[in-house]
């Protein structure tokens, strides 16, 4: 039964988001840690994900890559976990899940790489400016307890991870709205379990490298 759901990951990657989502759904799964370097670019792994990146999940014969897609897929594949709103109420859920995967990540990455668009270029860039993205995000997390309303969802796993990591590593400026939202979404046993598992995996990798 456990082999029907597999997480291919590395604890120093966005695989932590997928792990958190898997812990939220509560279904048994097997983990395969893929090392950076030759293992991630091997023919065997490229057959699973031609991008040569983690995370990936395999659910039976279905393979899903990209963290936002993994979160959305698992929410739908395991509806008993109640991590997606009813279809008629999914407007905010889809909006903010994909806002994080698109405008937020692109804007933050461009700034970190020193490639922010100038005023003339902003009209040709999907996110416009990072200032607009961050103002929009700050307002969004202040409207309700969770990003899609009063109920925690897969969108909070994904968006929350971006906010939590951004503040931790300095790619997002901390502000009261982000701090409060992150405290709400990360105060979950599934998040703590996922962190413990990934921290253990990191320790195991470090031990192997020093052996």
Phi and psi in degrees as GROMACS dihedral restraints (atoms count N, CA, C in turn):
[ dihedral_restraints ]
;  ai    aj    ak    al  type     phi  dphi    fc
    3     4     5     6     1   -63.4    20    10
    4     5     6     7     1   -32.3    20    10
    6     7     8     9     1   -69.7    20    10
    7     8     9    10     1   -11.2    20    10
    9    10    11    12     1   -75.1    20    10
   10    11    12    13     1   -15.5    20    10
   12    13    14    15     1  -131.3    20    10
   13    14    15    16     1   115.6    20    10
   15    16    17    18     1  -126.1    20    10
   16    17    18    19     1   135.5    20    10
   18    19    20    21     1  -108.7    20    10
   19    20    21    22     1   120.4    20    10
   21    22    23    24     1   -98.8    20    10
   22    23    24    25     1   122.2    20    10
   24    25    26    27     1  -154.9    20    10
   25    26    27    28     1   176.3    20    10
   27    28    29    30     1  -143.0    20    10
   28    29    30    31     1   134.7    20    10
   30    31    32    33     1   -66.5    20    10
   31    32    33    34     1   -11.9    20    10
   33    34    35    36     1  -105.1    20    10
   34    35    36    37     1    53.9    20    10
   36    37    38    39     1  -156.4    20    10
   37    38    39    40     1   178.5    20    10
   39    40    41    42     1   -66.6    20    10
   40    41    42    43     1    -4.3    20    10
   42    43    44    45     1   -56.6    20    10
   43    44    45    46     1   -22.2    20    10
   45    46    47    48     1   -62.9    20    10
   46    47    48    49     1   -31.8    20    10
   48    49    50    51     1   -66.8    20    10
   49    50    51    52     1   -46.7    20    10
   51    52    53    54     1   -62.3    20    10
   52    53    54    55     1   -39.1    20    10
   54    55    56    57     1   -61.6    20    10
   55    56    57    58     1   -45.2    20    10
   57    58    59    60     1   -58.4    20    10
   58    59    60    61     1   -45.3    20    10
   60    61    62    63     1   -62.5    20    10
   61    62    63    64     1   -41.2    20    10
   63    64    65    66     1   -63.3    20    10
   64    65    66    67     1   -39.1    20    10
   66    67    68    69     1   -67.8    20    10
   67    68    69    70     1   -31.2    20    10
   69    70    71    72     1   -67.3    20    10
   70    71    72    73     1   -40.3    20    10
   72    73    74    75     1   -74.3    20    10
   73    74    75    76     1   -24.6    20    10
   75    76    77    78     1    78.2    20    10
   76    77    78    79     1     7.8    20    10
   78    79    80    81     1   -84.2    20    10
   79    80    81    82     1   147.2    20    10
   81    82    83    84     1   -67.2    20    10
   82    83    84    85     1   144.0    20    10
   84    85    86    87     1  -150.8    20    10
   85    86    87    88     1   160.5    20    10
   87    88    89    90     1  -109.4    20    10
   88    89    90    91     1   145.0    20    10
   90    91    92    93     1  -111.6    20    10
   91    92    93    94     1   133.1    20    10
   93    94    95    96     1  -119.9    20    10
   94    95    96    97     1   112.9    20    10
   96    97    98    99     1   -82.9    20    10
   97    98    99   100     1   124.8    20    10
   99   100   101   102     1  -107.0    20    10
  100   101   102   103     1   121.5    20    10
  102   103   104   105     1   -71.8    20    10
  103   104   105   106     1   148.1    20    10
  105   106   107   108     1   -67.6    20    10
  106   107   108   109     1   152.6    20    10
  108   109   110   111     1   102.1    20    10
  109   110   111   112     1  -141.3    20    10
  111   112   113   114     1   -56.2    20    10
  112   113   114   115     1   -38.8    20    10
  114   115   116   117     1   -62.5    20    10
  115   116   117   118     1   -40.2    20    10
  117   118   119   120     1   -74.8    20    10
  118   119   120   121     1   -19.9    20    10
  120   121   122   123     1  -107.8    20    10
  121   122   123   124     1    13.5    20    10
  123   124   125   126     1   -71.3    20    10
  124   125   126   127     1   158.1    20    10
  126   127   128   129     1   -60.2    20    10
  127   128   129   130     1   -36.2    20    10
  129   130   131   132     1   -63.6    20    10
  130   131   132   133     1   -45.8    20    10
  132   133   134   135     1   -76.9    20    10
  133   134   135   136     1   -34.2    20    10
  135   136   137   138     1   -63.5    20    10
  136   137   138   139     1   -24.7    20    10
  138   139   140   141     1   -68.7    20    10
  139   140   141   142     1   -23.9    20    10
  141   142   143   144     1   -87.8    20    10
  142   143   144   145     1   -47.0    20    10
  144   145   146   147     1  -137.9    20    10
  145   146   147   148     1   104.3    20    10
  147   148   149   150     1   -59.1    20    10
  148   149   150   151     1   -17.1    20    10
  150   151   152   153     1   -74.1    20    10
  151   152   153   154     1   -16.4    20    10
  153   154   155   156     1    65.6    20    10
  154   155   156   157     1    38.3    20    10
  156   157   158   159     1  -134.2    20    10
  157   158   159   160     1   157.1    20    10
  159   160   161   162     1  -114.2    20    10
  160   161   162   163     1   157.7    20    10
  162   163   164   165     1   -88.8    20    10
  163   164   165   166     1   162.7    20    10
  165   166   167   168     1  -139.6    20    10
  166   167   168   169     1   144.1    20    10
  168   169   170   171     1  -118.5    20    10
  169   170   171   172     1   145.4    20    10
  171   172   173   174     1  -117.7    20    10
  172   173   174   175     1   123.1    20    10
  174   175   176   177     1  -120.6    20    10
  175   176   177   178     1    98.2    20    10
  177   178   179   180     1    65.2    20    10
  178   179   180   181     1  -118.9    20    10
  180   181   182   183     1   -98.7    20    10
  181   182   183   184     1     1.3    20    10
  183   184   185   186     1   -92.3    20    10
  184   185   186   187     1   129.4    20    10
  186   187   188   189     1  -113.3    20    10
  187   188   189   190     1   132.5    20    10
  189   190   191   192     1  -129.4    20    10
  190   191   192   193     1   128.9    20    10
  192   193   194   195     1  -114.8    20    10
  193   194   195   196     1   175.6    20    10
  195   196   197   198     1    71.8    20    10
  196   197   198   199     1   121.4    20    10
  198   199   200   201     1   -58.3    20    10
  199   200   201   202     1   -42.3    20    10
  201   202   203   204     1   -62.8    20    10
  202   203   204   205     1   -40.5    20    10
  204   205   206   207     1   -66.4    20    10
  205   206   207   208     1   -38.9    20    10
  207   208   209   210     1   -61.9    20    10
  208   209   210   211     1   -44.7    20    10
  210   211   212   213     1   -62.5    20    10
  211   212   213   214     1   -46.4    20    10
  213   214   215   216     1   -65.1    20    10
  214   215   216   217     1   -41.1    20    10
  216   217   218   219     1   -63.5    20    10
  217   218   219   220     1   -47.8    20    10
  219   220   221   222     1   -64.5    20    10
  220   221   222   223     1   -36.0    20    10
  222   223   224   225     1   -62.2    20    10
  223   224   225   226     1   -38.6    20    10
  225   226   227   228     1   -78.3    20    10
  226   227   228   229     1   -36.7    20    10
  228   229   230   231     1   -72.6    20    10
  229   230   231   232     1   -23.5    20    10
  231   232   233   234     1  -127.6    20    10
  232   233   234   235     1    68.9    20    10
  234   235   236   237     1   -62.7    20    10
  235   236   237   238     1   -22.4    20    10
  237   238   239   240     1   -64.1    20    10
  238   239   240   241     1   -19.2    20    10
  240   241   242   243     1   -76.8    20    10
  241   242   243   244     1   -13.2    20    10
  243   244   245   246     1    58.1    20    10
  244   245   246   247     1    49.8    20    10
  246   247   248   249     1  -110.9    20    10
  247   248   249   250     1    11.9    20    10
  249   250   251   252     1  -139.9    20    10
  250   251   252   253     1   139.2    20    10
  252   253   254   255     1   -66.6    20    10
  253   254   255   256     1   165.0    20    10
  255   256   257   258     1   -55.3    20    10
  256   257   258   259     1   150.7    20    10
  258   259   260   261     1   -52.7    20    10
  259   260   261   262     1   -40.5    20    10
  261   262   263   264     1   -68.6    20    10
  262   263   264   265     1   -12.2    20    10
  264   265   266   267     1  -117.2    20    10
  265   266   267   268     1    23.6    20    10
  267   268   269   270     1   -94.7    20    10
  268   269   270   271     1     8.1    20    10
  270   271   272   273     1   -56.3    20    10
  271   272   273   274     1   -55.4    20    10
  273   274   275   276     1   -66.9    20    10
  274   275   276   277     1   -35.5    20    10
  276   277   278   279     1   -60.0    20    10
  277   278   279   280     1   -52.6    20    10
  279   280   281   282     1   -66.5    20    10
  280   281   282   283     1   -41.1    20    10
  282   283   284   285     1   -57.0    20    10
  283   284   285   286     1   -51.8    20    10
  285   286   287   288     1   -81.9    20    10
  286   287   288   289     1   -27.4    20    10
  288   289   290   291     1   -60.4    20    10
  289   290   291   292     1   -46.6    20    10
  291   292   293   294     1   -83.9    20    10
  292   293   294   295     1   -21.5    20    10
  294   295   296   297     1   -62.2    20    10
  295   296   297   298     1   -41.9    20    10
  297   298   299   300     1   -67.7    20    10
  298   299   300   301     1   -39.1    20    10
  300   301   302   303     1   -73.2    20    10
  301   302   303   304     1   -25.8    20    10
  303   304   305   306     1  -106.3    20    10
  304   305   306   307     1   -91.2    20    10
  306   307   308   309     1   -54.6    20    10
  307   308   309   310     1   -45.4    20    10
  309   310   311   312     1   -63.8    20    10
  310   311   312   313     1   -52.8    20    10
  312   313   314   315     1   -65.3    20    10
  313   314   315   316     1   -40.5    20    10
  315   316   317   318     1   -64.2    20    10
  316   317   318   319     1   -44.1    20    10
  318   319   320   321     1   -65.7    20    10
  319   320   321   322     1   -44.5    20    10
  321   322   323   324     1   -65.6    20    10
  322   323   324   325     1   -42.9    20    10
  324   325   326   327     1   -63.3    20    10
  325   326   327   328     1   -45.1    20    10
  327   328   329   330     1   -59.9    20    10
  328   329   330   331     1   -42.8    20    10
  330   331   332   333     1   -64.9    20    10
  331   332   333   334     1   -42.7    20    10
  333   334   335   336     1   -62.1    20    10
  334   335   336   337     1   -31.2    20    10
  336   337   338   339     1   -91.7    20    10
  337   338   339   340     1     3.5    20    10
  339   340   341   342     1    71.2    20    10
  340   341   342   343     1    31.8    20    10
  342   343   344   345     1  -121.2    20    10
  343   344   345   346     1    33.5    20    10
  345   346   347   348     1   -63.7    20    10
  346   347   348   349     1   136.9    20    10
  348   349   350   351     1   -70.2    20    10
  349   350   351   352     1   145.1    20    10
  351   352   353   354     1   -80.9    20    10
  352   353   354   355     1  -179.9    20    10
  354   355   356   357     1   -56.1    20    10
  355   356   357   358     1   -42.6    20    10
  357   358   359   360     1   -69.0    20    10
  358   359   360   361     1   -30.7    20    10
  360   361   362   363     1   -83.7    20    10
  361   362   363   364     1   -20.8    20    10
  363   364   365   366     1   -60.1    20    10
  364   365   366   367     1   -30.6    20    10
  366   367   368   369     1   -68.5    20    10
  367   368   369   370     1   -20.7    20    10
  369   370   371   372     1   -97.0    20    10
  370   371   372   373     1    -0.1    20    10
  372   373   374   375     1  -108.6    20    10
  373   374   375   376     1   132.5    20    10
  375   376   377   378     1   -55.4    20    10
  376   377   378   379     1   -37.2    20    10
  378   379   380   381     1   -90.6    20    10
  379   380   381   382     1    -7.7    20    10
  381   382   383   384     1    75.8    20    10
  382   383   384   385     1   -92.0    20    10
  384   385   386   387     1  -136.3    20    10
  385   386   387   388     1   154.7    20    10
  387   388   389   390     1   -67.2    20    10
  388   389   390   391     1   -29.4    20    10
  390   391   392   393     1   -61.7    20    10
  391   392   393   394     1   -43.4    20    10
  393   394   395   396     1   -64.0    20    10
  394   395   396   397     1   -41.8    20    10
  396   397   398   399     1   -60.3    20    10
  397   398   399   400     1   -48.3    20    10
  399   400   401   402     1   -70.9    20    10
  400   401   402   403     1   -35.9    20    10
  402   403   404   405     1   -64.2    20    10
  403   404   405   406     1   -41.9    20    10
  405   406   407   408     1   -63.9    20    10
  406   407   408   409     1   -42.9    20    10
  408   409   410   411     1   -66.1    20    10
  409   410   411   412     1   -42.5    20    10
  411   412   413   414     1   -59.5    20    10
  412   413   414   415     1   -42.2    20    10
  414   415   416   417     1   -65.5    20    10
  415   416   417   418     1   -41.4    20    10
  417   418   419   420     1   -63.1    20    10
  418   419   420   421     1   -42.2    20    10
  420   421   422   423     1   -78.7    20    10
  421   422   423   424     1    -4.5    20    10
  423   424   425   426     1   -97.9    20    10
  424   425   426   427     1    -8.2    20    10
  426   427   428   429     1   -76.2    20    10
  427   428   429   430     1   -41.8    20    10
  429   430   431   432     1  -144.9    20    10
  430   431   432   433     1   175.8    20    10
  432   433   434   435     1   -60.8    20    10
  433   434   435   436     1   -42.7    20    10
  435   436   437   438     1  -122.1    20    10
  436   437   438   439     1   168.5    20    10
  438   439   440   441     1   -67.0    20    10
  439   440   441   442     1   -28.3    20    10
  441   442   443   444     1  -107.1    20    10
  442   443   444   445     1    13.9    20    10
  444   445   446   447     1   135.0    20    10
  445   446   447   448     1  -145.4    20    10
  447   448   449   450     1   -85.2    20    10
  448   449   450   451     1    -5.9    20    10
  450   451   452   453     1  -116.7    20    10
  451   452   453   454     1   132.7    20    10
  453   454   455   456     1   -63.6    20    10
  454   455   456   457     1   139.0    20    10
  456   457   458   459     1  -142.8    20    10
  457   458   459   460     1   176.4    20    10
  459   460   461   462     1   -58.7    20    10
  460   461   462   463     1   -29.4    20    10
  462   463   464   465     1   -63.3    20    10
  463   464   465   466     1   -31.3    20    10
  465   466   467   468     1   -72.1    20    10
  466   467   468   469     1   -34.3    20    10
  468   469   470   471     1   -60.0    20    10
  469   470   471   472     1   -48.0    20    10
  471   472   473   474     1   -75.0    20    10
  472   473   474   475     1   -53.8    20    10
  474   475   476   477     1   -63.9    20    10
  475   476   477   478     1   -42.7    20    10
  477   478   479   480     1   -60.1    20    10
  478   479   480   481     1   -39.9    20    10
  480   481   482   483     1   -60.6    20    10
  481   482   483   484     1   -42.1    20    10
  483   484   485   486     1   -63.2    20    10
  484   485   486   487     1   -41.6    20    10
  486   487   488   489     1   -69.3    20    10
  487   488   489   490     1   -44.8    20    10
  489   490   491   492     1   -60.9    20    10
  490   491   492   493     1   -48.3    20    10
  492   493   494   495     1   -66.5    20    10
  493   494   495   496     1   -40.0    20    10
  495   496   497   498     1   -59.5    20    10
  496   497   498   499     1   -43.7    20    10
  498   499   500   501     1   -70.9    20    10
  499   500   501   502     1   -36.9    20    10
  501   502   503   504     1   -64.6    20    10
  502   503   504   505     1   -42.3    20    10
  504   505   506   507     1  -101.2    20    10
  505   506   507   508     1     2.9    20    10
  507   508   509   510     1    85.2    20    10
  508   509   510   511     1     8.8    20    10
  510   511   512   513     1   -84.9    20    10
  511   512   513   514     1   -12.7    20    10
  513   514   515   516     1  -124.3    20    10
  514   515   516   517     1   133.3    20    10
  516   517   518   519     1   -69.9    20    10
  517   518   519   520     1   132.1    20    10
  519   520   521   522     1   -70.5    20    10
  520   521   522   523     1   138.7    20    10
  522   523   524   525     1  -145.6    20    10
  523   524   525   526     1   158.8    20    10
  525   526   527   528     1   -54.0    20    10
  526   527   528   529     1   -38.8    20    10
  528   529   530   531     1   -64.5    20    10
  529   530   531   532     1   -42.7    20    10
  531   532   533   534     1   -67.8    20    10
  532   533   534   535     1   -43.2    20    10
  534   535   536   537     1   -61.5    20    10
  535   536   537   538     1   -47.5    20    10
  537   538   539   540     1   -63.0    20    10
  538   539   540   541     1   -44.5    20    10
  540   541   542   543     1   -63.0    20    10
  541   542   543   544     1   -46.0    20    10
  543   544   545   546     1   -62.6    20    10
  544   545   546   547     1   -38.7    20    10
  546   547   548   549     1   -61.8    20    10
  547   548   549   550     1   -39.0    20    10
  549   550   551   552     1   -67.2    20    10
  550   551   552   553     1   -48.8    20    10
  552   553   554   555     1   -77.1    20    10
  553   554   555   556     1   -26.3    20    10
  555   556   557   558     1   -88.9    20    10
  556   557   558   559     1    -5.7    20    10
  558   559   560   561     1   -84.9    20    10
  559   560   561   562     1    60.0    20    10
  561   562   563   564     1  -137.3    20    10
  562   563   564   565     1   142.2    20    10
  564   565   566   567     1   -63.3    20    10
  565   566   567   568     1   -35.1    20    10
  567   568   569   570     1   -61.8    20    10
  568   569   570   571     1   -38.9    20    10
  570   571   572   573     1   -64.8    20    10
  571   572   573   574     1   -43.8    20    10
  573   574   575   576     1   -65.1    20    10
  574   575   576   577     1   -40.1    20    10
  576   577   578   579     1   -62.5    20    10
  577   578   579   580     1   -45.4    20    10
  579   580   581   582     1   -60.6    20    10
  580   581   582   583     1   -42.9    20    10
  582   583   584   585     1   -62.8    20    10
  583   584   585   586     1   -42.1    20    10
  585   586   587   588     1   -61.9    20    10
  586   587   588   589     1   -43.6    20    10
  588   589   590   591     1   -63.9    20    10
  589   590   591   592     1   -43.0    20    10
  591   592   593   594     1   -71.1    20    10
  592   593   594   595     1   -35.9    20    10
  594   595   596   597     1   -65.0    20    10
  595   596   597   598     1   -38.6    20    10
  597   598   599   600     1   -63.8    20    10
  598   599   600   601     1   -40.1    20    10
  600   601   602   603     1   -64.4    20    10
  601   602   603   604     1   -39.9    20    10
  603   604   605   606     1   -62.8    20    10
  604   605   606   607     1   -42.1    20    10
  606   607   608   609     1   -64.1    20    10
  607   608   609   610     1   -38.5    20    10
  609   610   611   612     1   -64.9    20    10
  610   611   612   613     1   -41.1    20    10
  612   613   614   615     1   -63.1    20    10
  613   614   615   616     1   -45.0    20    10
  615   616   617   618     1   -62.3    20    10
  616   617   618   619     1   -38.9    20    10
  618   619   620   621     1   -65.3    20    10
  619   620   621   622     1   -41.6    20    10
  621   622   623   624     1   -64.3    20    10
  622   623   624   625     1   -37.1    20    10
  624   625   626   627     1   -71.9    20    10
  625   626   627   628     1   -25.4    20    10
  627   628   629   630     1   -97.9    20    10
  628   629   630   631     1    -5.1    20    10
